[in-house]
Amino acid sequence: MSDRQPYKSDLSDERWALIEPVIASWKARHPSVSGHQGAYEMREIVNALLYQSRTGCQWDYLPHDLPPVGAVKYYFYKWRDDGTDQTIHDLLRWQVR
């Protein structure tokens, strides 16, 4: 993780360990055509999505120390469309209960 100050919405290490295999599996099934591995840590992408969801801020108002809005929205729409977001949500909800 980066050296930035954490937000209240950030994933705990325990929650990240729970969903990291789902994201790693998704990344393995969706390789970049250019072979690019991505410039941003996936945990930070998820943290940005959680921040936006929790605060309800507009995309363009994501804090500057999170990944750029274009990268965050890319994963949001991809995961929403293929159900990965629901899988992540179910795992996190299961852990809370």
N, C-alpha and C positions, 0 to 999 in steps of 0.2 A: 504494500500500500504506500501511497505517497506520504509526504511530510505535512500535508495540509491538516488543519484542525478538523476533527470529526463533527459531523452534523448529527442531531438526535435521530435522524432517520437512517443513518448508516447501518449496514449489516454488521452484526457481531461476528466474531470468528466462527462461532458455533453455527450460526445460520448460513454463513458463507460456505462452510464445509458441507452443509446439507445440500445446497443447490449447485455448487461448483461442478459436480459430475454431470448434471443436466446440461449446463452451459458448455462444458468441454465436449460433450457428445454432440450437441447442436453444431458447434464450430467444426467438428470433424466431418459432419454430414454436409456442411455448407462451406467448402473451401473457397477462398477468393480465386477468381479466374486469373488474376495477375500473380497469384502466389503470395500476396501481401498478408502478413499475419495480424495486422491491426496495430495501430499506434497507441491504443488505450487499453488499460487493464480492464478486464471484464467486470471485476468487482466494482470498479469506479463507474462503469456504465450502469450497473444495477443500482449503485448508490444514487446516481443521478435520477434514475427512474423512480426510486423510492422517495427522493426529495420532492420531485415534481408531483408525485401522487399525494404525498402527505401534505404539502403546502398548497397545492392547487395553483401554483404559479404558472404563468404562461411560459411556453417553451423558451422564448427569447430572454426570459428573466432567470434562467438557471444561473447559479453563481459561477463566476469565472474560473474558480479553481476545480470545477468538475469538467468532464470532457465536453467538447463542443456540442452544441444542440444538434447539429447534423448527424453526428455519430450516435448520439443518444436516441434520436428519433428513428434512425435506421433500424436499430435493434428493437425498439418499441413496436414498430410496424411489422417487422419480420416475425417477431415472437407472437404478436397479437394474431397475425394471420394464420400461423401454423399451430397455435395452441400452446407453445412453449411457455408463454406468460401464465397460462392457467396451471400448468404443471408446477411452475415455480411457486405460484400462489398457494396451491394445494399443499406442497411440501412445507411451506412456512406456516400455514394455518395448522397443519397436523402437528408441527413442532410446538406451537403455542398451547394446543389442547393437550 
